[in-house]
Protein backbone atom coordinates (compact mmCIF):
# COMPACT_ATOMS: atom_id res chain seq x y z
CA UNK A 1 0.00 0.00 0.00
CA UNK A 2 1.16 3.43 -0.84
CA UNK A 3 0.85 6.41 1.48
CA UNK A 4 0.79 9.85 -0.10
CA UNK A 5 1.72 13.00 1.67
CA UNK A 6 0.63 16.24 0.03
CA UNK A 7 -0.66 14.73 -3.20
CA UNK A 8 -3.89 13.10 -4.25
CA UNK A 9 -3.96 9.38 -4.97
CA UNK A 10 -5.09 8.10 -8.35
CA UNK A 11 -8.03 5.74 -8.73
CA UNK A 12 -5.74 2.77 -9.17
CA UNK A 13 -3.85 3.32 -5.92
CA UNK A 14 -4.92 2.01 -2.54
CA UNK A 15 -4.32 4.22 0.47
CA UNK A 16 -4.50 3.51 4.19
CA UNK A 17 -6.62 5.87 6.24
CA UNK A 18 -6.17 5.52 9.96
CA UNK A 19 -9.27 6.47 11.91
CA UNK A 20 -7.39 7.61 14.99
CA UNK A 21 -5.15 10.06 13.12
CA UNK A 22 -6.60 13.54 13.60
CA UNK A 23 -7.16 15.61 10.49
CA UNK A 24 -5.66 19.05 10.73
CA UNK A 25 -7.84 21.86 9.51
CA UNK A 26 -5.97 24.30 7.32
CA UNK A 27 -8.67 26.95 7.18
CA UNK A 28 -12.22 27.39 5.98
CA UNK A 29 -13.25 25.11 3.17
CA UNK A 30 -14.84 26.82 0.21
CA UNK A 31 -17.48 24.98 -1.73
CA UNK A 32 -17.24 24.71 -5.50
CA UNK A 33 -19.57 27.15 -7.29
CA UNK A 34 -21.79 24.39 -8.67
CA UNK A 35 -22.71 23.32 -5.12
CA UNK A 36 -24.01 26.80 -4.23
CA UNK A 37 -27.68 27.73 -4.74
CA UNK A 38 -28.33 29.14 -8.22
CA UNK A 39 -28.86 32.69 -6.98
CA UNK A 40 -25.58 32.58 -5.02
CA UNK A 41 -23.45 31.22 -7.86
CA UNK A 42 -21.21 33.70 -9.59
CA UNK A 43 -22.42 34.55 -13.06
CA UNK A 44 -20.31 33.53 -16.00
CA UNK A 45 -19.84 36.04 -18.79
CA UNK A 46 -22.29 34.13 -21.02
CA UNK A 47 -24.89 34.18 -18.22
CA UNK A 48 -24.34 37.90 -17.72
CA UNK A 49 -24.77 38.53 -21.46
CA UNK A 50 -28.01 36.53 -21.54
CA UNK A 51 -29.31 38.30 -18.44
CA UNK A 52 -28.45 41.75 -19.82
CA UNK A 53 -30.06 40.88 -23.16
CA UNK A 54 -33.23 39.75 -21.40
CA UNK A 55 -33.35 42.90 -19.29
CA UNK A 56 -32.77 45.12 -22.33
CA UNK A 57 -35.52 43.40 -24.30
CA UNK A 58 -37.94 43.75 -21.38
CA UNK A 59 -37.12 47.46 -21.11
CA UNK A 60 -37.60 47.93 -24.85
CA UNK A 61 -40.76 45.81 -25.12
CA UNK A 62 -43.25 48.76 -25.08
CA UNK A 63 -41.31 50.56 -27.83
CA UNK A 64 -40.94 47.36 -29.84
CA UNK A 65 -44.68 46.68 -29.53
CA UNK A 66 -45.55 50.21 -30.66
CA UNK A 67 -43.17 50.00 -33.62
CA UNK A 68 -44.48 46.58 -34.61
CA UNK A 69 -48.08 47.77 -34.41
CA UNK A 70 -47.33 50.84 -36.54
CA UNK A 71 -45.53 48.76 -39.17
CA UNK A 72 -48.30 46.16 -39.25
CA UNK A 73 -50.93 48.86 -39.69
CA UNK A 74 -48.94 50.46 -42.50
CA UNK A 75 -48.45 47.11 -44.22
CA UNK A 76 -52.04 45.93 -43.75
CA UNK A 77 -53.86 49.18 -44.62
CA UNK A 78 -53.61 48.98 -48.45
CA UNK A 79 -54.71 45.32 -48.80
CA UNK A 80 -57.53 45.84 -46.30
CA UNK A 81 -58.69 48.98 -48.12
CA UNK A 82 -58.78 47.05 -51.44
CA UNK A 83 -60.69 44.23 -49.77
CA UNK A 84 -63.26 46.65 -48.33
CA UNK A 85 -63.65 48.39 -51.71
CA UNK A 86 -64.18 45.04 -53.46
CA UNK A 87 -66.71 43.99 -50.82
CA UNK A 88 -68.62 47.29 -51.07
CA UNK A 89 -68.70 47.00 -54.88
CA UNK A 90 -69.98 43.41 -54.67
CA UNK A 91 -72.62 44.31 -52.06
CA UNK A 92 -73.81 47.30 -54.13
CA UNK A 93 -74.34 44.99 -57.11
CA UNK A 94 -76.25 42.46 -55.00
CA UNK A 95 -78.31 45.22 -53.38
CA UNK A 96 -79.11 46.77 -56.78
CA UNK A 97 -80.29 43.37 -58.10
CA UNK A 98 -82.42 42.77 -55.02
CA UNK A 99 -83.93 46.27 -55.26
CA UNK A 100 -84.73 45.82 -58.97
CA UNK A 101 -86.45 42.50 -58.24
CA UNK A 102 -88.40 44.07 -55.37
CA UNK A 103 -89.48 47.07 -57.47
CA UNK A 104 -90.46 44.81 -60.38
CA UNK A 105 -92.59 42.68 -58.05
CA UNK A 106 -94.25 45.79 -56.56
CA UNK A 107 -95.02 47.17 -60.05
CA UNK A 108 -96.51 43.83 -61.11
CA UNK A 109 -98.75 43.82 -58.02
CA UNK A 110 -99.94 47.39 -58.69
CA UNK A 111 -100.65 46.60 -62.36
CA UNK A 112 -102.51 43.40 -61.49
CA UNK A 113 -104.74 45.32 -59.04
CA UNK A 114 -105.54 47.94 -61.72
CA UNK A 115 -106.55 45.30 -64.23
CA UNK A 116 -109.07 43.73 -61.91
CA UNK A 117 -112.37 45.65 -62.04
Backbone as JSON Lines, residues from 0, in Angstrom:
{"i":0,"aa":"X","n":[0.84,-1.18,0.0],"ca":[0.0,0.0,0.0],"c":[0.88,1.24,0.0]}
{"i":1,"aa":"X","n":[0.38,2.22,-0.69],"ca":[1.16,3.43,-0.84],"c":[0.52,4.53,-0.01]}
{"i":2,"aa":"X","n":[1.33,5.27,0.7],"ca":[0.85,6.41,1.48],"c":[1.35,7.67,0.81]}
{"i":3,"aa":"X","n":[0.44,8.6,0.58],"ca":[0.79,9.85,-0.1],"c":[0.73,10.98,0.89]}
{"i":4,"aa":"X","n":[1.7,11.8,0.82],"ca":[1.72,13.0,1.67],"c":[1.74,14.21,0.76]}
{"i":5,"aa":"X","n":[0.67,15.0,0.8],"ca":[0.63,16.24,0.03],"c":[0.18,16.08,-1.4]}
{"i":6,"aa":"X","n":[-0.14,14.88,-1.84],"ca":[-0.66,14.73,-3.2],"c":[-1.88,13.82,-3.16]}
{"i":7,"aa":"X","n":[-2.67,13.9,-4.19],"ca":[-3.89,13.1,-4.25],"c":[-3.58,11.75,-4.89]}
{"i":8,"aa":"X","n":[-4.18,10.69,-4.37],"ca":[-3.96,9.38,-4.97],"c":[-4.75,9.26,-6.28]}
{"i":9,"aa":"X","n":[-4.33,8.37,-7.13],"ca":[-5.09,8.1,-8.35],"c":[-6.08,6.99,-8.05]}
{"i":10,"aa":"X","n":[-6.99,6.74,-8.96],"ca":[-8.03,5.74,-8.73],"c":[-7.47,4.33,-8.64]}
{"i":11,"aa":"X","n":[-6.31,4.12,-9.18],"ca":[-5.74,2.77,-9.17],"c":[-4.9,2.5,-7.93]}
{"i":12,"aa":"X","n":[-4.67,3.52,-7.12],"ca":[-3.85,3.32,-5.92],"c":[-4.73,3.07,-4.71]}
{"i":13,"aa":"X","n":[-4.23,2.28,-3.79],"ca":[-4.92,2.01,-2.54],"c":[-4.18,2.76,-1.44]}
{"i":14,"aa":"X","n":[-4.95,3.47,-0.62],"ca":[-4.32,4.22,0.47],"c":[-4.87,3.74,1.79]}
{"i":15,"aa":"X","n":[-4.07,3.85,2.83],"ca":[-4.5,3.51,4.19],"c":[-4.94,4.78,4.89]}
{"i":16,"aa":"X","n":[-6.13,4.75,5.45],"ca":[-6.62,5.87,6.24],"c":[-6.8,5.35,7.65]}
{"i":17,"aa":"X","n":[-6.06,5.93,8.57],"ca":[-6.17,5.52,9.96],"c":[-7.2,6.39,10.66]}
{"i":18,"aa":"X","n":[-8.16,5.76,11.28],"ca":[-9.27,6.47,11.91],"c":[-8.82,7.28,13.1]}
{"i":19,"aa":"X","n":[-7.78,6.88,13.79],"ca":[-7.39,7.61,14.99],"c":[-6.37,8.7,14.7]}
{"i":20,"aa":"X","n":[-6.05,8.97,13.44],"ca":[-5.15,10.06,13.12],"c":[-6.0,11.31,12.93]}
{"i":21,"aa":"X","n":[-5.79,12.33,13.74],"ca":[-6.6,13.54,13.6],"c":[-6.28,14.28,12.29]}
{"i":22,"aa":"X","n":[-7.32,14.82,11.71],"ca":[-7.16,15.61,10.49],"c":[-6.97,17.05,10.9]}
{"i":23,"aa":"X","n":[-5.92,17.66,10.39],"ca":[-5.66,19.05,10.73],"c":[-6.4,19.97,9.77]}
{"i":24,"aa":"X","n":[-7.12,20.88,10.34],"ca":[-7.84,21.86,9.51],"c":[-6.86,22.94,9.09]}
{"i":25,"aa":"X","n":[-6.88,23.28,7.82],"ca":[-5.97,24.3,7.32],"c":[-6.65,25.63,7.1]}
{"i":26,"aa":"X","n":[-7.93,25.71,7.38],"ca":[-8.67,26.95,7.18],"c":[-10.06,26.63,6.69]}
{"i":27,"aa":"X","n":[-10.86,27.64,6.44],"ca":[-12.22,27.39,5.98],"c":[-12.21,26.73,4.59]}
{"i":28,"aa":"X","n":[-13.13,25.82,4.44],"ca":[-13.25,25.11,3.17],"c":[-14.26,25.86,2.32]}
{"i":29,"aa":"X","n":[-13.89,26.16,1.1],"ca":[-14.84,26.82,0.21],"c":[-15.46,25.77,-0.7]}
{"i":30,"aa":"X","n":[-16.76,25.92,-0.89],"ca":[-17.48,24.98,-1.73],"c":[-17.29,25.35,-3.19]}
{"i":31,"aa":"X","n":[-17.31,24.37,-4.07],"ca":[-17.24,24.71,-5.5],"c":[-18.5,25.45,-5.91]}
{"i":32,"aa":"X","n":[-18.41,26.33,-6.89],"ca":[-19.57,27.15,-7.29],"c":[-20.8,26.34,-7.66]}
{"i":33,"aa":"X","n":[-20.61,25.16,-8.26],"ca":[-21.79,24.39,-8.67],"c":[-22.56,23.82,-7.49]}
{"i":34,"aa":"X","n":[-21.98,23.82,-6.28],"ca":[-22.71,23.32,-5.12],"c":[-23.49,24.43,-4.41]}
{"i":35,"aa":"X","n":[-23.29,25.67,-4.82],"ca":[-24.01,26.8,-4.23],"c":[-25.4,26.89,-4.85]}
{"i":36,"aa":"X","n":[-26.37,27.5,-4.13],"ca":[-27.68,27.73,-4.74],"c":[-27.51,28.59,-6.0]}
{"i":37,"aa":"X","n":[-28.46,28.45,-6.94],"ca":[-28.33,29.14,-8.22],"c":[-28.2,30.65,-8.06]}
{"i":38,"aa":"X","n":[-28.93,31.24,-7.12],"ca":[-28.86,32.69,-6.98],"c":[-27.58,33.15,-6.29]}
{"i":39,"aa":"X","n":[-26.83,32.21,-5.68],"ca":[-25.58,32.58,-5.02],"c":[-24.37,32.26,-5.88]}
{"i":40,"aa":"X","n":[-24.57,31.57,-6.99],"ca":[-23.45,31.22,-7.86],"c":[-22.98,32.45,-8.63]}
{"i":41,"aa":"X","n":[-21.69,32.57,-8.8],"ca":[-21.21,33.7,-9.59],"c":[-21.63,33.52,-11.05]}
{"i":42,"aa":"X","n":[-21.98,34.62,-11.68],"ca":[-22.42,34.55,-13.06],"c":[-21.23,34.48,-14.0]}
{"i":43,"aa":"X","n":[-21.32,33.62,-14.97],"ca":[-20.31,33.53,-16.0],"c":[-20.59,34.62,-17.02]}
{"i":44,"aa":"X","n":[-19.61,34.99,-17.79],"ca":[-19.84,36.04,-18.79],"c":[-21.01,35.73,-19.73]}
{"i":45,"aa":"X","n":[-21.17,34.48,-20.13],"ca":[-22.29,34.13,-21.02],"c":[-23.61,34.33,-20.3]}
{"i":46,"aa":"X","n":[-23.67,33.97,-19.0],"ca":[-24.89,34.18,-18.22],"c":[-25.19,35.67,-18.08]}
{"i":47,"aa":"X","n":[-24.15,36.46,-17.86],"ca":[-24.34,37.9,-17.72],"c":[-24.86,38.49,-19.03]}
{"i":48,"aa":"X","n":[-24.3,38.03,-20.16],"ca":[-24.77,38.53,-21.46],"c":[-26.24,38.19,-21.67]}
{"i":49,"aa":"X","n":[-26.61,36.96,-21.36],"ca":[-28.01,36.53,-21.54],"c":[-28.93,37.34,-20.63]}
{"i":50,"aa":"X","n":[-28.5,37.56,-19.39],"ca":[-29.31,38.3,-18.44],"c":[-29.46,39.76,-18.89]}
{"i":51,"aa":"X","n":[-28.38,40.37,-19.35],"ca":[-28.45,41.75,-19.82],"c":[-29.33,41.86,-21.07]}
{"i":52,"aa":"X","n":[-29.22,40.88,-21.96],"ca":[-30.06,40.88,-23.16],"c":[-31.53,40.79,-22.79]}
{"i":53,"aa":"X","n":[-31.86,39.9,-21.85],"ca":[-33.23,39.75,-21.4],"c":[-33.74,41.04,-20.77]}
{"i":54,"aa":"X","n":[-32.95,41.66,-19.93],"ca":[-33.35,42.9,-19.29],"c":[-33.54,44.02,-20.32]}
{"i":55,"aa":"X","n":[-32.65,44.09,-21.3],"ca":[-32.77,45.12,-22.33],"c":[-34.03,44.92,-23.16]}
{"i":56,"aa":"X","n":[-34.31,43.68,-23.53],"ca":[-35.52,43.4,-24.3],"c":[-36.78,43.73,-23.5]}
{"i":57,"aa":"X","n":[-36.78,43.43,-22.22],"ca":[-37.94,43.75,-21.38],"c":[-38.12,45.27,-21.28]}
{"i":58,"aa":"X","n":[-37.03,46.0,-21.18],"ca":[-37.12,47.46,-21.11],"c":[-37.6,48.05,-22.43]}
{"i":59,"aa":"X","n":[-37.22,47.42,-23.54],"ca":[-37.6,47.93,-24.85],"c":[-38.94,47.41,-25.35]}
{"i":60,"aa":"X","n":[-39.53,46.46,-24.66],"ca":[-40.76,45.81,-25.12],"c":[-41.87,46.81,-25.49]}
{"i":61,"aa":"X","n":[-42.17,47.83,-24.68],"ca":[-43.25,48.76,-25.08],"c":[-42.93,49.48,-26.4]}
{"i":62,"aa":"X","n":[-41.68,49.88,-26.59],"ca":[-41.31,50.56,-27.83],"c":[-41.34,49.6,-29.01]}
{"i":63,"aa":"X","n":[-40.9,48.37,-28.78],"ca":[-40.94,47.36,-29.84],"c":[-42.38,47.07,-30.24]}
{"i":64,"aa":"X","n":[-43.26,46.94,-29.24],"ca":[-44.68,46.68,-29.53],"c":[-45.3,47.82,-30.33]}
{"i":65,"aa":"X","n":[-45.0,49.05,-29.94],"ca":[-45.55,50.21,-30.66],"c":[-45.03,50.26,-32.09]}
{"i":66,"aa":"X","n":[-43.76,50.0,-32.27],"ca":[-43.17,50.0,-33.62],"c":[-43.77,48.89,-34.46]}
{"i":67,"aa":"X","n":[-43.91,47.71,-33.88],"ca":[-44.48,46.58,-34.61],"c":[-45.93,46.87,-35.02]}
{"i":68,"aa":"X","n":[-46.69,47.44,-34.1],"ca":[-48.08,47.77,-34.41],"c":[-48.17,48.8,-35.54]}
{"i":69,"aa":"X","n":[-47.32,49.82,-35.5],"ca":[-47.33,50.84,-36.54],"c":[-46.96,50.24,-37.89]}
{"i":70,"aa":"X","n":[-45.96,49.38,-37.91],"ca":[-45.53,48.76,-39.17],"c":[-46.6,47.81,-39.7]}
{"i":71,"aa":"X","n":[-47.23,47.07,-38.81],"ca":[-48.3,46.16,-39.25],"c":[-49.47,46.94,-39.83]}
{"i":72,"aa":"X","n":[-49.84,48.04,-39.17],"ca":[-50.93,48.86,-39.69],"c":[-50.58,49.43,-41.06]}
{"i":73,"aa":"X","n":[-49.36,49.9,-41.22],"ca":[-48.94,50.46,-42.5],"c":[-48.93,49.38,-43.58]}
{"i":74,"aa":"X","n":[-48.51,48.19,-43.23],"ca":[-48.45,47.11,-44.22],"c":[-49.83,46.56,-44.54]}
{"i":75,"aa":"X","n":[-50.72,46.53,-43.56],"ca":[-52.04,45.93,-43.75],"c":[-53.08,46.91,-44.3]}
{"i":76,"aa":"X","n":[-52.86,48.2,-44.19],"ca":[-53.86,49.18,-44.62],"c":[-54.2,49.07,-46.1]}
{"i":77,"aa":"X","n":[-53.24,49.06,-47.02],"ca":[-53.61,48.98,-48.45],"c":[-54.38,47.71,-48.83]}
{"i":78,"aa":"X","n":[-53.93,46.5,-48.43],"ca":[-54.71,45.32,-48.8],"c":[-56.11,45.32,-48.17]}
{"i":79,"aa":"X","n":[-56.22,45.8,-46.95],"ca":[-57.53,45.84,-46.3],"c":[-58.44,46.85,-46.99]}
{"i":80,"aa":"X","n":[-57.89,47.98,-47.41],"ca":[-58.69,48.98,-48.12],"c":[-59.2,48.41,-49.45]}
{"i":81,"aa":"X","n":[-58.34,47.68,-50.18],"ca":[-58.78,47.05,-51.44],"c":[-59.86,46.01,-51.17]}
{"i":82,"aa":"X","n":[-59.7,45.25,-50.12],"ca":[-60.69,44.23,-49.77],"c":[-62.04,44.87,-49.45]}
{"i":83,"aa":"X","n":[-62.02,45.95,-48.67],"ca":[-63.26,46.65,-48.33],"c":[-63.9,47.23,-49.58]}
{"i":84,"aa":"X","n":[-63.1,47.84,-50.46],"ca":[-63.65,48.39,-51.71],"c":[-64.29,47.3,-52.55]}
{"i":85,"aa":"X","n":[-63.61,46.15,-52.69],"ca":[-64.18,45.04,-53.46],"c":[-65.49,44.54,-52.84]}
{"i":86,"aa":"X","n":[-65.51,44.45,-51.51],"ca":[-66.71,43.99,-50.82],"c":[-67.86,44.97,-51.0]}
{"i":87,"aa":"X","n":[-67.59,46.27,-50.88],"ca":[-68.62,47.29,-51.07],"c":[-69.15,47.22,-52.5]}
{"i":88,"aa":"X","n":[-68.28,47.09,-53.48],"ca":[-68.7,47.0,-54.88],"c":[-69.59,45.77,-55.1]}
{"i":89,"aa":"X","n":[-69.19,44.64,-54.54],"ca":[-69.98,43.41,-54.67],"c":[-71.34,43.56,-54.0]}
{"i":90,"aa":"X","n":[-71.36,44.13,-52.78],"ca":[-72.62,44.31,-52.06],"c":[-73.54,45.3,-52.78]}
{"i":91,"aa":"X","n":[-72.98,46.34,-53.37],"ca":[-73.81,47.3,-54.13],"c":[-74.49,46.59,-55.3]}
{"i":92,"aa":"X","n":[-73.75,45.74,-56.0],"ca":[-74.34,44.99,-57.11],"c":[-75.46,44.08,-56.65]}
{"i":93,"aa":"X","n":[-75.21,43.36,-55.53],"ca":[-76.25,42.46,-55.0],"c":[-77.46,43.25,-54.52]}
{"i":94,"aa":"X","n":[-77.22,44.38,-53.87],"ca":[-78.31,45.22,-53.38],"c":[-79.11,45.8,-54.55]}
{"i":95,"aa":"X","n":[-78.42,46.22,-55.6],"ca":[-79.11,46.77,-56.78],"c":[-80.0,45.7,-57.41]}
{"i":96,"aa":"X","n":[-79.49,44.47,-57.53],"ca":[-80.29,43.37,-58.1],"c":[-81.5,43.08,-57.23]}
{"i":97,"aa":"X","n":[-81.3,43.04,-55.93],"ca":[-82.42,42.77,-55.02],"c":[-83.45,43.88,-55.09]}
{"i":98,"aa":"X","n":[-83.0,45.14,-55.17],"ca":[-83.93,46.27,-55.26],"c":[-84.71,46.24,-56.58]}
{"i":99,"aa":"X","n":[-84.04,45.9,-57.67],"ca":[-84.73,45.82,-58.97],"c":[-85.8,44.73,-58.92]}
{"i":100,"aa":"X","n":[-85.46,43.58,-58.32],"ca":[-86.45,42.5,-58.24],"c":[-87.62,42.93,-57.37]}
{"i":101,"aa":"X","n":[-87.34,43.61,-56.28],"ca":[-88.4,44.07,-55.37],"c":[-89.3,45.09,-56.05]}
{"i":102,"aa":"X","n":[-88.71,46.04,-56.77],"ca":[-89.48,47.07,-57.47],"c":[-90.31,46.42,-58.58]}
{"i":103,"aa":"X","n":[-89.72,45.48,-59.3],"ca":[-90.46,44.81,-60.38],"c":[-91.65,44.05,-59.8]}
{"i":104,"aa":"X","n":[-91.48,43.41,-58.69],"ca":[-92.59,42.68,-58.05],"c":[-93.67,43.65,-57.61]}
{"i":105,"aa":"X","n":[-93.26,44.79,-57.01],"ca":[-94.25,45.79,-56.56],"c":[-95.02,46.37,-57.75]}
{"i":106,"aa":"X","n":[-94.36,46.64,-58.85],"ca":[-95.02,47.17,-60.05],"c":[-96.01,46.15,-60.59]}
{"i":107,"aa":"X","n":[-95.61,44.89,-60.65],"ca":[-96.51,43.83,-61.11],"c":[-97.76,43.76,-60.24]}
{"i":108,"aa":"X","n":[-97.59,43.88,-58.92],"ca":[-98.75,43.82,-58.02],"c":[-99.68,45.0,-58.26]}
{"i":109,"aa":"X","n":[-99.11,46.2,-58.45],"ca":[-99.94,47.39,-58.69],"c":[-100.69,47.22,-60.02]}
{"i":110,"aa":"X","n":[-100.02,46.77,-61.05],"ca":[-100.65,46.6,-62.36],"c":[-101.75,45.51,-62.32]}
{"i":111,"aa":"X","n":[-101.51,44.45,-61.58],"ca":[-102.51,43.4,-61.49],"c":[-103.74,43.9,-60.74]}
{"i":112,"aa":"X","n":[-103.59,44.76,-59.76],"ca":[-104.74,45.32,-59.04],"c":[-105.53,46.26,-59.95]}
{"i":113,"aa":"X","n":[-104.87,47.0,-60.81],"ca":[-105.54,47.94,-61.72],"c":[-106.34,47.19,-62.79]}
{"i":114,"aa":"X","n":[-105.87,46.04,-63.18],"ca":[-106.55,45.3,-64.23],"c":[-107.83,44.63,-63.72]}
{"i":115,"aa":"X","n":[-107.87,44.37,-62.48],"ca":[-109.07,43.73,-61.91],"c":[-110.12,44.8,-61.66]}
{"i":116,"aa":"X","n":[-111.31,44.65,-62.27],"ca":[-112.37,45.65,-62.04],"c":[-113.1,45.46,-60.76]}
